[in-house]
Amino acid sequence: MYEQACEQQPAPLNALMNLAVLYEDRGDYNRAERCLRQILDTDPNHGRARLFMQDVVASKTMKIEDDGEKDRYKRSALLDTPVTDFELSVRARTCLKKMSIRTLGDLVRTSEAELMSYKNFGENSLTEIKHMLVAKGLRLGQGRDEAHRAARKQMIDQFKGTTHEAAMNKSVAEMNLSVRARKALQLLNIHSLGDLVTHTEAELLGVKNFGATSLVEVRAKLLEYGLSLRKIDA
């Protein structure tokens, strides 16, 4: 019915949005993207479409198959593999051990910025770890990206039609944060309030030079918009 409705010219934006959600749930990311691009061609500032487009584009690049119980089991077993099972340099092994990164699952939940902020962890160690992960169809930060996408989708539905929906589309530049806080958010590739609220306090504190003072500042600014950082159990 939505497809038939969208055959009209011009296609209703709400119908296109709902159709994009259905396509995304079905794993048909190309069709979902086409619907969203059609919306944005008409209304470039459409908040829900812009946020949901990020999820669809990210989903298209995911390398891990997650279809069916067998694939989920294989994935779980892969992520439970100890990092000591792989040939890494002594320096890389030592750093990972001190950071309490014991499995591939721990590693893909860690960002590149977090690794690079650790003492004695350099470009060579980063390169060998990234090559090792690529060989397994994984990448740094992948686990967190999945959590962020799920949280963003939940918030889009939760805040639909409210003032919070518009706030999530605002740029972090509008928050007038300190230089230290802004640099930390840039390292995490956070550009909008919608990006920011999908992160936890622990993720922000894991960035070099982002301390308790910066965290208090970010929380206070978000509160002005009626928003907050993601809770661990979200």
C-alpha positions as CSV (number, residue, x, y, z in Angstrom):
1,M,0.0,0.0,0.0
2,Y,2.9,2.4,0.8
3,E,4.5,1.5,-2.6
4,Q,1.2,2.3,-4.4
5,A,0.9,5.6,-2.4
6,C,4.4,6.6,-3.4
7,E,3.7,6.1,-7.1
8,Q,1.7,9.3,-6.9
9,Q,3.5,12.5,-8.0
10,P,4.6,14.1,-5.8
11,A,4.9,11.2,-3.5
12,P,3.7,11.9,0.1
13,L,6.8,12.4,2.4
14,N,5.2,10.5,5.3
15,A,4.5,7.5,3.1
16,L,8.1,7.6,1.8
17,M,9.4,7.7,5.3
18,N,7.3,4.8,6.5
19,L,8.3,2.8,3.4
20,A,12.0,3.5,4.0
21,V,11.6,2.1,7.6
22,L,9.9,-1.1,6.2
23,Y,12.6,-1.6,3.6
24,E,15.3,-1.1,6.3
25,D,13.7,-3.6,8.6
26,R,13.6,-6.1,5.7
27,G,17.3,-5.5,5.0
28,D,16.6,-3.9,1.6
29,Y,18.9,-0.9,2.2
30,N,19.1,0.3,-1.4
31,R,15.4,0.8,-1.7
32,A,15.3,2.4,1.8
33,E,18.1,4.8,0.7
34,R,16.2,5.7,-2.5
35,C,13.1,6.6,-0.5
36,L,15.1,8.8,1.9
37,R,16.9,10.5,-0.9
38,Q,13.6,11.3,-2.5
39,I,12.4,12.9,0.7
40,L,15.7,14.9,1.1
41,D,15.5,16.1,-2.5
42,T,12.1,17.7,-1.6
43,D,13.0,18.7,1.9
44,P,16.8,18.8,2.6
45,N,16.2,19.7,6.3
46,H,13.8,16.8,7.0
47,G,15.1,15.8,10.5
48,R,13.9,12.1,10.6
49,A,15.1,11.4,7.0
50,R,18.6,12.8,7.7
51,L,19.1,10.8,10.8
52,F,17.6,7.6,9.4
53,M,19.8,8.0,6.3
54,Q,22.9,7.7,8.5
55,D,21.6,4.3,9.8
56,V,20.8,3.0,6.3
57,V,24.2,4.0,4.8
58,A,26.0,2.5,7.8
59,S,24.0,-0.7,7.5
60,K,25.0,-1.1,3.9
61,T,28.7,-1.2,4.8
62,M,28.4,-3.7,7.6
63,K,30.6,-6.8,6.9
64,I,29.2,-9.2,9.5
65,E,26.3,-11.3,8.4
66,D,23.6,-11.5,11.0
67,D,20.9,-13.6,9.3
68,G,19.6,-16.6,11.2
69,E,20.5,-18.5,14.3
70,K,23.6,-20.1,12.7
71,D,25.1,-16.8,11.7
72,R,24.5,-15.3,15.1
73,Y,26.2,-18.3,16.7
74,K,29.2,-18.0,14.4
75,R,29.4,-14.3,15.1
76,S,29.2,-14.8,18.8
77,A,32.0,-17.5,18.7
78,L,34.2,-15.2,16.6
79,L,33.8,-12.2,19.0
80,D,34.6,-14.5,21.9
81,T,38.0,-15.4,20.4
82,P,40.9,-14.2,22.6
83,V,43.1,-11.6,21.0
84,T,46.1,-13.8,22.2
85,D,45.1,-16.3,19.5
86,F,46.4,-13.9,16.8
87,E,50.0,-13.0,15.9
88,L,50.5,-9.5,17.3
89,S,53.6,-7.6,18.3
90,V,54.6,-7.6,22.0
91,R,53.8,-3.9,22.3
92,A,50.3,-4.4,20.8
93,R,49.6,-7.4,23.1
94,T,50.9,-5.5,26.2
95,C,48.7,-2.4,25.5
96,L,45.6,-4.5,24.8
97,K,46.2,-6.4,28.1
98,K,46.6,-3.2,30.1
99,M,43.4,-1.8,28.5
100,S,41.5,-5.0,29.6
101,I,40.9,-5.9,25.9
102,R,40.8,-9.7,26.0
103,T,38.6,-10.8,23.1
104,L,37.7,-9.6,19.5
105,G,34.4,-8.5,21.0
106,D,36.2,-6.2,23.4
107,L,38.4,-4.9,20.5
108,V,35.5,-4.0,18.1
109,R,33.8,-2.1,20.9
110,T,36.9,0.1,21.1
111,S,37.4,3.1,18.9
112,E,40.6,4.0,17.0
113,A,40.8,7.2,19.1
114,E,40.8,5.2,22.3
115,L,43.6,3.0,21.2
116,M,45.7,5.9,20.0
117,S,45.2,7.8,23.3
118,Y,46.8,5.0,25.2
119,K,50.4,5.4,26.2
120,N,53.0,3.6,24.0
121,F,50.3,2.6,21.5
122,G,51.5,3.9,18.1
123,E,50.6,3.9,14.4
124,N,52.4,0.5,13.8
125,S,50.3,-1.2,16.5
126,L,47.1,0.3,15.1
127,T,47.9,-0.8,11.6
128,E,48.6,-4.4,12.5
129,I,45.4,-4.6,14.6
130,K,43.3,-3.1,11.8
131,H,44.8,-5.6,9.3
132,M,44.0,-8.5,11.7
133,L,40.4,-7.3,12.1
134,V,39.9,-6.8,8.3
135,A,41.0,-10.4,7.8
136,K,38.1,-11.4,10.0
137,G,35.6,-9.1,8.4
138,L,35.6,-6.8,11.4
139,R,36.7,-3.2,12.2
140,L,37.4,-1.0,15.2
141,G,34.4,0.6,16.7
142,Q,32.0,-1.7,14.9
143,G,30.3,-2.9,18.1
144,R,29.7,0.6,19.3
145,D,28.4,1.7,15.9
146,E,25.8,-1.0,16.1
147,A,24.7,0.2,19.6
148,H,24.6,3.8,18.3
149,R,22.4,2.9,15.4
150,A,20.0,0.9,17.5
151,A,19.8,3.8,20.0
152,R,19.3,6.4,17.2
153,K,16.5,4.4,15.7
154,Q,14.8,4.1,19.1
155,M,15.1,7.8,19.7
156,I,13.8,8.7,16.3
157,D,10.6,6.8,17.1
158,Q,10.5,8.0,20.6
159,F,10.8,11.7,19.7
160,K,8.8,11.7,16.5
161,G,6.7,14.9,16.3
162,T,8.2,16.5,19.4
163,T,10.6,19.4,20.0
164,H,13.3,16.8,20.8
165,E,13.2,15.6,17.2
166,A,14.3,19.0,15.9
167,A,16.9,19.3,18.6
168,M,18.6,16.0,17.6
169,N,19.3,17.4,14.2
170,K,21.2,20.4,15.5
171,S,24.9,20.7,15.0
172,V,27.1,20.3,18.1
173,A,28.7,23.6,17.0
174,E,25.5,25.3,18.3
175,M,26.2,24.0,21.8
176,N,29.1,26.4,22.2
177,L,31.3,23.9,24.0
178,S,34.8,24.4,25.1
179,V,37.7,23.7,22.7
180,R,38.7,20.5,24.7
181,A,35.1,19.1,24.5
182,R,34.7,19.9,20.8
183,K,38.0,18.2,19.9
184,A,36.9,15.1,21.8
185,L,33.6,14.9,20.0
186,Q,35.4,15.3,16.6
187,L,37.6,12.3,17.4
188,L,34.4,10.3,17.9
189,N,32.9,11.6,14.6
190,I,30.1,13.3,16.5
191,H,28.5,16.1,14.4
192,S,24.9,16.4,15.7
193,L,23.1,16.2,19.0
194,G,21.5,13.0,17.5
195,D,25.0,11.5,17.2
196,L,26.0,12.7,20.7
197,V,23.0,11.3,22.6
198,T,23.7,7.8,21.3
199,H,27.0,7.8,23.2
200,T,27.5,6.9,26.9
201,E,29.5,8.8,29.5
202,A,32.1,6.0,29.5
203,E,32.6,6.4,25.8
204,L,33.3,10.1,26.1
205,L,35.5,9.7,29.1
206,G,37.6,7.1,27.1
207,V,38.8,9.9,24.8
208,K,42.1,11.5,25.6
209,N,41.9,14.8,27.4
210,F,38.1,14.4,27.9
211,G,37.6,14.5,31.7
212,A,35.0,15.0,34.3
213,T,34.8,18.8,33.7
214,S,34.1,18.3,30.0
215,L,31.5,15.6,30.8
216,V,29.7,18.0,33.2
217,E,29.7,20.6,30.5
218,V,28.2,18.3,27.8
219,R,25.5,17.0,30.2
220,A,24.5,20.5,31.1
221,K,24.3,21.6,27.5
222,L,22.2,18.6,26.5
223,L,19.9,19.2,29.4
224,E,19.1,22.6,27.9
225,Y,17.6,20.7,25.0
226,G,15.8,18.2,27.2
227,L,18.3,15.4,26.1
228,S,20.8,13.2,27.8
229,L,23.6,10.8,27.0
230,R,22.7,7.1,26.4
231,K,22.5,4.9,29.5
232,I,24.5,1.7,29.5
233,D,21.3,-0.4,29.6
234,A,19.6,1.5,26.8
